Amino acid sequence: MDEAAMAQALDVWLAETPDNEILLSVYNEYIDGASYADNMKKFGKVSYDAPASISIYTDSFEDKNAVSACIERYNDNADEAGKITYTDYVALLTSSITSMVDVISYVLIAFVAVSLVVSCIMIGIITHISVMERTKEIGILRALGASKHNVSQVFNAETFIVGICAGLLGVGVSALLTIPINAVLESLLGIEALTVALPAVYAVVLVTLSVVITMIGGLLPAKRAAKQDAVIALRTE
């Protein structure tokens, strides 16, 4: 039965003088002892004099932080029953976004670390091949009076030059790529304040890291080149 049919059946039942004991039991269970305020509360009446919650909207993050600080100062001086319980949805959203960005950053750092290790190994292999191909040149240097330290310095200098050139090239390409990236962001989002940039401090750190990685990769092959015997090196074709 729908509500209209149920209401019609109730009207018919009341018109036929129902049992008073049934009416009295219904009254005692649902009506007796209830006040006007209780009944209105059950009906779902909203009281604007005693709100259950208040929503506060601000124009900036600074205003939001000021409101939060004001509530915290009030809670510090209020008793337990009078303290305000609030939820900062913007802070929750920002925290979630920050957590996601941190996870993505850790994943990217892991990929970068793996790529650095692979790059170091590849540089070592390339330097080792260079040493093997230039064995006679090493013998000539030793015959001309170059010491083992001088031979090692030659290959270390080469890896240093390769590292600094690779670092400068990478930083330069990254700095140039920020120009089209900023143009795309501005056209898609329409926000001029949101820009991508490579700080100078980070650029210096990246170039230094490139040099260190290449120097580490070429260190062992350079030592091996310095240990070669001059006579055997001159006989090598």
KOLRO-752173 format. One record per residue (C-alpha): residue in one letter; x, y, z. Coordinates in nm, 3 decimals, always signed. Each point is the difference from the previous one (the first is absolute). Example, Ala and Ser with C-alpha at 12.3 -4.5 7.8 and 13.67 -1.06 7.14 Angstrom:
// KOLRO-752173
pt rest a; east +1.230; north -0.450; up +0.780 $
pt rest s; east +0.137; north +0.344; up -0.066 $
// end
This chain:
// KOLRO-752173
pt rest m; east +0.000; north +0.000; up +0.000 $
pt rest d; east +0.115; north +0.351; up -0.073 $
pt rest e; east -0.030; north +0.290; up +0.243 $
pt rest a; east -0.335; north +0.118; up -0.140 $
pt rest a; east -0.154; north -0.345; up +0.037 $
pt rest m; east +0.138; north -0.035; up +0.352 $
pt rest a; east -0.143; north +0.338; up +0.099 $
pt rest q; east -0.340; north -0.091; up -0.144 $
pt rest a; east +0.001; north -0.330; up +0.187 $
pt rest l; east +0.087; north +0.182; up +0.322 $
pt rest d; east -0.289; north +0.242; up -0.051 $
pt rest v; east -0.239; north -0.290; up -0.051 $
pt rest w; east +0.132; north -0.175; up +0.310 $
pt rest l; east -0.037; north +0.314; up +0.213 $
pt rest a; east -0.355; north +0.058; up -0.131 $
pt rest e; east -0.105; north -0.346; up +0.111 $
pt rest t; east +0.069; north +0.077; up +0.370 $
pt rest p; east +0.319; north -0.200; up +0.055 $
pt rest d; east +0.097; north -0.165; up +0.324 $
pt rest n; east +0.089; north +0.262; up +0.264 $
pt rest e; east +0.272; north -0.221; up +0.146 $
pt rest i; east +0.184; north +0.005; up -0.331 $
pt rest l; east -0.027; north +0.378; up -0.022 $
pt rest l; east +0.118; north +0.031; up +0.361 $
pt rest s; east +0.304; north -0.222; up -0.063 $
pt rest v; east +0.093; north +0.205; up -0.306 $
pt rest y; east -0.037; north +0.321; up +0.200 $
pt rest n; east +0.211; north -0.131; up +0.289 $
pt rest e; east +0.275; north -0.121; up -0.231 $
pt rest y; east +0.033; north +0.288; up -0.245 $
pt rest i; east -0.173; north +0.309; up +0.142 $
pt rest d; east -0.012; north -0.007; up +0.380 $
pt rest g; east +0.280; north +0.198; up +0.169 $
pt rest a; east +0.125; north +0.163; up -0.319 $
pt rest s; east +0.041; north +0.375; up +0.002 $
pt rest y; east -0.045; north +0.241; up -0.285 $
pt rest a; east +0.376; north +0.033; up -0.040 $
pt rest d; east +0.044; north -0.378; up -0.009 $
pt rest n; east -0.269; north -0.040; up -0.260 $
pt rest m; east +0.146; north +0.277; up -0.217 $
pt rest k; east +0.342; north -0.158; up +0.033 $
pt rest k; east -0.138; north -0.333; up -0.119 $
pt rest f; east -0.168; north +0.176; up -0.289 $
pt rest g; east +0.339; north +0.139; up -0.103 $
pt rest k; east -0.055; north +0.368; up +0.077 $
pt rest v; east +0.313; north +0.212; up -0.040 $
pt rest s; east +0.069; north +0.254; up +0.273 $
pt rest y; east +0.201; north +0.298; up -0.117 $
pt rest d; east +0.046; north +0.111; up +0.362 $
pt rest a; east +0.197; north -0.316; up +0.082 $
pt rest p; east +0.186; north -0.107; up -0.317 $
pt rest a; east +0.166; north -0.338; up -0.011 $
pt rest s; east +0.281; north +0.120; up -0.225 $
pt rest i; east +0.135; north +0.316; up -0.162 $
pt rest s; east +0.190; north +0.015; up -0.331 $
pt rest i; east +0.266; north +0.272; up -0.032 $
pt rest y; east +0.138; north +0.099; up -0.342 $
pt rest t; east +0.305; north +0.221; up -0.049 $
pt rest d; east +0.146; north +0.181; up -0.300 $
pt rest s; east +0.363; north -0.109; up +0.048 $
pt rest f; east +0.218; north -0.254; up +0.177 $
pt rest e; east +0.123; north +0.273; up +0.233 $
pt rest d; east -0.356; north +0.069; up +0.116 $
pt rest k; east -0.059; north -0.373; up +0.045 $
pt rest n; east +0.307; north -0.031; up +0.218 $
pt rest a; east -0.111; north +0.302; up +0.201 $
pt rest v; east -0.343; north -0.155; up +0.064 $
pt rest s; east +0.159; north -0.329; up +0.106 $
pt rest a; east +0.235; north +0.182; up +0.234 $
pt rest c; east -0.291; north +0.194; up +0.150 $
pt rest i; east -0.192; north -0.322; up +0.068 $
pt rest e; east +0.307; north -0.158; up +0.157 $
pt rest r; east +0.048; north +0.298; up +0.231 $
pt rest y; east -0.365; north -0.024; up +0.103 $
pt rest n; east +0.032; north -0.373; up +0.071 $
pt rest d; east +0.306; north +0.062; up +0.216 $
pt rest n; east -0.205; north +0.215; up +0.238 $
pt rest a; east -0.332; north -0.188; up -0.021 $
pt rest d; east -0.108; north -0.293; up +0.213 $
pt rest e; east -0.047; north -0.347; up -0.143 $
pt rest a; east -0.372; north +0.043; up -0.066 $
pt rest g; east +0.043; north +0.339; up -0.167 $
pt rest k; east +0.280; north -0.090; up -0.239 $
pt rest i; east -0.063; north +0.029; up -0.374 $
pt rest t; east +0.051; north -0.308; up -0.212 $
pt rest y; east +0.077; north +0.094; up -0.358 $
pt rest t; east +0.120; north -0.162; up -0.320 $
pt rest d; east +0.235; north +0.186; up -0.233 $
pt rest y; east -0.095; north -0.150; up -0.336 $
pt rest v; east +0.253; north +0.212; up -0.188 $
pt rest a; east +0.278; north -0.125; up +0.227 $
pt rest l; east -0.114; north -0.359; up -0.051 $
pt rest l; east -0.009; north +0.048; up -0.377 $
pt rest t; east +0.340; north +0.169; up +0.001 $
pt rest s; east +0.143; north -0.277; up +0.217 $
pt rest s; east -0.133; north -0.263; up -0.239 $
pt rest i; east +0.148; north +0.179; up -0.301 $
pt rest t; east +0.331; north +0.042; up +0.184 $
pt rest s; east +0.008; north -0.370; up +0.082 $
pt rest m; east -0.064; north -0.088; up -0.365 $
pt rest v; east +0.273; north +0.239; up -0.115 $
pt rest d; east +0.241; north -0.149; up +0.256 $
pt rest v; east -0.070; north -0.352; up -0.122 $
pt rest i; east +0.054; north +0.106; up -0.362 $
pt rest s; east +0.321; north +0.178; up +0.102 $
pt rest y; east +0.132; north -0.312; up +0.175 $
pt rest v; east -0.076; north -0.210; up -0.308 $
pt rest l; east +0.179; north +0.250; up -0.225 $
pt rest i; east +0.296; north +0.011; up +0.239 $
pt rest a; east +0.020; north -0.379; up -0.016 $
pt rest f; east +0.001; north +0.009; up -0.381 $
pt rest v; east +0.265; north +0.271; up +0.002 $
pt rest a; east +0.216; north -0.200; up +0.242 $
pt rest v; east -0.021; north -0.307; up -0.224 $
pt rest s; east +0.083; north +0.206; up -0.307 $
pt rest l; east +0.300; north +0.154; up +0.179 $
pt rest v; east +0.135; north -0.343; up +0.093 $
pt rest v; east -0.047; north -0.123; up -0.357 $
pt rest s; east +0.164; north +0.315; up -0.135 $
pt rest c; east +0.296; north -0.046; up +0.232 $
pt rest i; east +0.045; north -0.360; up -0.119 $
pt rest m; east -0.029; north +0.103; up -0.366 $
pt rest i; east +0.258; north +0.277; up +0.044 $
pt rest g; east +0.236; north -0.250; up +0.161 $
pt rest i; east -0.046; north -0.240; up -0.292 $
pt rest i; east +0.056; north +0.275; up -0.257 $
pt rest t; east +0.313; north +0.119; up +0.179 $
pt rest h; east +0.126; north -0.357; up +0.023 $
pt rest i; east -0.048; north -0.046; up -0.376 $
pt rest s; east +0.182; north +0.330; up -0.057 $
pt rest v; east +0.293; north -0.124; up +0.209 $
pt rest m; east +0.019; north -0.324; up -0.197 $
pt rest e; east -0.007; north +0.184; up -0.334 $
pt rest r; east +0.269; north +0.247; up +0.108 $
pt rest t; east +0.245; north -0.245; up +0.151 $
pt rest k; east +0.277; north +0.100; up -0.242 $
pt rest e; east -0.061; north +0.368; up +0.074 $
pt rest i; east +0.041; north -0.077; up +0.371 $
pt rest g; east +0.331; north -0.175; up -0.076 $
pt rest i; east +0.122; north +0.304; up -0.196 $
pt rest l; east -0.089; north +0.231; up +0.291 $
pt rest r; east +0.186; north -0.224; up +0.242 $
pt rest a; east +0.300; north -0.015; up -0.236 $
pt rest l; east +0.008; north +0.380; up -0.016 $
pt rest g; east +0.030; north +0.013; up +0.376 $
pt rest a; east -0.360; north +0.020; up +0.116 $
pt rest s; east -0.057; north -0.159; up +0.339 $
pt rest k; east -0.285; north -0.233; up +0.093 $
pt rest h; east -0.168; north +0.292; up +0.174 $
pt rest n; east +0.024; north +0.210; up -0.318 $
pt rest v; east -0.164; north -0.275; up -0.208 $
pt rest s; east -0.279; north -0.030; up +0.256 $
pt rest q; east -0.045; north +0.377; up -0.008 $
pt rest v; east -0.050; north -0.008; up -0.379 $
pt rest f; east -0.300; north -0.233; up +0.023 $
pt rest n; east -0.135; north +0.173; up +0.310 $
pt rest a; east +0.012; north +0.330; up -0.185 $
pt rest e; east -0.189; north -0.153; up -0.293 $
pt rest t; east -0.275; north -0.136; up +0.226 $
pt rest f; east -0.016; north +0.339; up +0.175 $
pt rest i; east -0.051; north +0.178; up -0.331 $
pt rest v; east -0.263; north -0.253; up -0.107 $
pt rest g; east -0.181; north +0.042; up +0.333 $
pt rest i; east -0.007; north +0.379; up -0.003 $
pt rest c; east -0.107; north +0.012; up -0.366 $
pt rest a; east -0.277; north -0.254; up +0.062 $
pt rest g; east -0.118; north +0.193; up +0.309 $
pt rest l; east -0.004; north +0.333; up -0.179 $
pt rest l; east -0.179; north -0.152; up -0.298 $
pt rest g; east -0.267; north -0.158; up +0.221 $
pt rest v; east -0.056; north +0.317; up +0.202 $
pt rest g; east -0.014; north +0.210; up -0.316 $
pt rest v; east -0.256; north -0.228; up -0.166 $
pt rest s; east -0.210; north -0.003; up +0.320 $
pt rest a; east +0.008; north +0.379; up +0.023 $
pt rest l; east -0.107; north +0.031; up -0.365 $
pt rest l; east -0.285; north -0.250; up +0.048 $
pt rest t; east -0.149; north +0.215; up +0.278 $
pt rest i; east -0.096; north +0.263; up -0.262 $
pt rest p; east -0.246; north -0.217; up -0.200 $
pt rest i; east -0.120; north -0.171; up +0.320 $
pt rest n; east -0.093; north +0.335; up +0.155 $
pt rest a; east -0.178; north +0.100; up -0.322 $
pt rest v; east -0.203; north -0.323; up +0.001 $
pt rest l; east -0.092; north +0.040; up +0.368 $
pt rest e; east -0.109; north +0.358; up -0.054 $
pt rest s; east -0.213; north -0.094; up -0.301 $
pt rest l; east -0.162; north -0.301; up +0.171 $
pt rest l; east -0.048; north +0.134; up +0.351 $
pt rest g; east -0.004; north +0.373; up -0.066 $
pt rest i; east +0.217; north +0.063; up +0.307 $
pt rest e; east +0.300; north +0.223; up -0.061 $
pt rest a; east +0.133; north -0.042; up +0.355 $
pt rest l; east +0.047; north -0.376; up -0.050 $
pt rest t; east +0.339; north -0.034; up -0.168 $
pt rest v; east +0.270; north -0.264; up -0.024 $
pt rest a; east +0.359; north +0.109; up +0.064 $
pt rest l; east +0.340; north -0.152; up +0.070 $
pt rest p; east +0.167; north +0.185; up +0.291 $
pt rest a; east +0.366; north +0.086; up -0.041 $
pt rest v; east +0.095; north -0.188; up +0.318 $
pt rest y; east -0.157; north -0.320; up -0.131 $
pt rest a; east +0.171; north +0.048; up -0.335 $
pt rest v; east +0.342; north +0.023; up +0.170 $
pt rest v; east -0.080; north -0.308; up +0.209 $
pt rest l; east -0.099; north -0.197; up -0.311 $
pt rest v; east +0.317; north +0.096; up -0.187 $
pt rest t; east +0.210; north -0.092; up +0.304 $
pt rest l; east -0.182; north -0.333; up +0.030 $
pt rest s; east +0.066; north -0.072; up -0.367 $
pt rest v; east +0.371; north +0.066; up +0.046 $
pt rest v; east +0.019; north -0.217; up +0.312 $
pt rest i; east -0.180; north -0.291; up -0.168 $
pt rest t; east +0.228; north +0.008; up -0.305 $
pt rest m; east +0.312; north +0.029; up +0.216 $
pt rest i; east -0.106; north -0.301; up +0.206 $
pt rest g; east -0.078; north -0.200; up -0.314 $
pt rest g; east +0.340; north +0.074; up -0.157 $
pt rest l; east +0.209; north -0.039; up +0.316 $
pt rest l; east +0.070; north -0.374; up -0.025 $
pt rest p; east +0.080; north -0.001; up -0.375 $
pt rest a; east +0.237; north +0.294; up +0.052 $
pt rest k; east +0.186; north -0.192; up +0.274 $
pt rest r; east +0.022; north -0.302; up -0.226 $
pt rest a; east +0.146; north +0.215; up -0.278 $
pt rest a; east +0.260; north +0.139; up +0.238 $
pt rest k; east +0.112; north -0.352; up +0.101 $
pt rest q; east +0.081; north -0.113; up -0.356 $
pt rest d; east +0.361; north -0.081; up -0.078 $
pt rest a; east +0.158; north +0.242; up -0.251 $
pt rest v; east +0.185; north -0.269; up -0.199 $
pt rest i; east -0.306; north -0.225; up -0.034 $
pt rest a; east -0.213; north +0.302; up -0.091 $
pt rest l; east +0.242; north +0.102; up -0.281 $
pt rest r; east -0.012; north -0.350; up -0.148 $
pt rest t; east -0.380; north +0.008; up -0.017 $
pt rest e; east -0.146; north +0.057; up -0.348 $
// end
